Amino acid sequence: MARLTKAQREWRPGMPKKRRSTKVMFASTVLLLEAFVMFFATLAVFGLRRGEFPPALILGVGIALSVVMVLACAFLRKPWGIGLGWVLQVVLILTGIFEPAMFLVGVLFAICWWYGIRTGIRLDREAGQREREQAAWEAANPDQPAGSGPAQ
């Protein structure tokens, strides 16, 4: 039988589910898409510029950047995780030095990153406000069934 995670071991019936951050979901989606693009850009540079750069260097750096982008998703909940994402946006733009089309791709992904972070923060703030209003309503109306408050 599979081992249970800490959250699964500590769960009890009736416990409220912890809300996931929309900002983190948006940011991790952008980073994962960038990892795929970085991998395929690596293959393109490998095919087009193999004579200019050593193939091992092209593949090593490109695949390493793809892996770093995937691993960065795990750190987005940390205070410095979003900063790491911005650094990766700059790195993606700078890959245009080796393949000029990546300047455009990098800028477009940086815009997606900025929009995802900005919108995610706004949506998280609104969801927190709704939760506070729901909790206040439920505290003021204990005789009403749960979930029939103003947030419905």
C-alpha positions in Angstrom: 0.0 0.0 0.0 1.2 3.5 -0.8 2.5 5.7 1.9 0.3 8.6 3.0 1.5 12.2 2.9 1.6 14.3 6.0 -1.6 16.2 4.9 -3.4 12.8 4.3 -2.3 11.5 7.8 -3.5 14.7 9.6 -6.8 14.9 7.8 -10.0 14.3 9.8 -13.6 14.2 8.5 -15.2 17.6 8.5 -11.9 19.5 8.2 -12.0 22.4 5.7 -9.9 22.0 2.6 -6.9 24.3 2.4 -7.4 26.8 -0.5 -4.8 26.7 -3.3 -3.3 29.9 -4.5 -4.4 31.0 -7.9 -1.2 32.9 -8.3 0.9 29.8 -7.8 -1.3 27.8 -10.3 -1.0 30.5 -13.0 2.8 30.9 -12.4 3.5 27.2 -12.5 1.5 26.8 -15.7 3.6 29.5 -17.4 6.8 27.9 -16.1 5.9 24.5 -17.4 4.9 25.8 -20.8 8.3 27.6 -20.9 10.1 24.4 -20.0 8.5 22.7 -23.0 9.4 25.7 -25.3 12.9 25.7 -23.9 13.3 22.0 -24.7 12.1 22.4 -28.2 14.2 25.6 -28.7 17.2 23.5 -27.6 16.5 21.0 -30.3 16.2 23.8 -32.8 19.5 25.3 -31.8 21.1 21.9 -31.8 19.9 21.3 -35.4 20.7 24.8 -36.7 23.9 25.8 -34.9 25.6 22.5 -34.3 28.7 23.8 -36.1 29.0 27.0 -34.1 28.7 25.5 -30.6 29.6 22.1 -29.2 26.5 19.8 -29.3 27.1 18.7 -25.7 27.0 22.3 -24.6 23.8 23.1 -26.5 22.0 20.0 -25.2 23.4 20.3 -21.6 22.5 24.0 -21.1 19.1 23.7 -22.9 18.0 20.6 -21.0 19.3 22.0 -17.7 17.3 25.2 -18.2 14.2 23.2 -18.9 14.7 21.2 -15.7 15.3 24.3 -13.7 12.0 25.8 -15.0 10.1 22.6 -13.9 11.8 22.6 -10.5 11.1 26.3 -10.0 7.4 25.4 -9.8 8.1 23.7 -6.4 9.4 27.0 -5.0 6.6 29.3 -6.0 5.1 29.2 -2.6 8.3 30.6 -1.0 8.8 34.3 -0.8 11.7 34.2 -3.3 9.9 31.9 -5.7 8.3 34.6 -7.8 11.7 36.4 -8.0 13.2 33.1 -9.3 10.5 33.1 -11.9 11.4 36.6 -13.0 15.0 35.6 -13.3 14.0 32.7 -15.5 12.0 35.1 -17.7 15.1 37.2 -18.3 17.1 34.0 -19.1 14.4 32.9 -21.6 14.6 36.3 -23.3 18.4 36.1 -23.4 18.3 32.8 -25.2 17.5 35.0 -28.2 21.3 35.5 -28.5 21.5 32.0 -29.8 18.2 31.8 -31.6 16.8 35.3 -32.5 13.2 34.0 -32.5 13.5 33.4 -28.8 13.6 37.2 -28.2 10.0 37.4 -29.3 9.0 34.1 -27.5 10.7 35.3 -24.3 9.0 38.6 -24.3 5.6 37.0 -24.9 6.2 34.6 -22.0 7.3 37.4 -19.8 4.1 39.2 -20.5 2.1 36.0 -19.7 4.1 35.7 -16.5 3.4 39.3 -15.4 -0.3 38.9 -16.2 -0.6 35.6 -14.4 1.1 36.9 -11.3 -1.0 40.1 -11.3 -4.3 38.4 -11.9 -3.5 35.6 -9.5 -2.8 38.0 -6.7 -6.1 39.8 -7.4 -8.1 36.6 -7.5 -6.4 35.3 -4.3 -7.3 38.6 -2.6 -10.9 38.3 -3.7 -11.2 34.7 -2.6 -9.9 35.6 0.8 -12.4 38.4 1.1 -15.2 36.0 0.2 -14.0 33.5 2.8 -14.0 36.2 5.5 -17.5 37.3 4.5 -18.8 33.8 4.5 -17.2 33.1 8.0 -18.7 36.3 9.3 -22.2 35.4 7.9 -22.0 31.9 9.3 -21.0 33.2 12.8 -23.9 35.7 12.7 -26.4 33.0 11.5 -25.6 29.8 13.3 -29.1 28.4 12.8 -28.8 28.4 9.0 -27.4 25.4 7.2 -23.7 25.7 6.2 -23.2 27.0 2.6 -26.5 29.0 2.4 -24.8 32.3 3.1 -24.3 35.4 0.9 -21.3 34.0 -1.0 -23.5 31.5 -2.9 
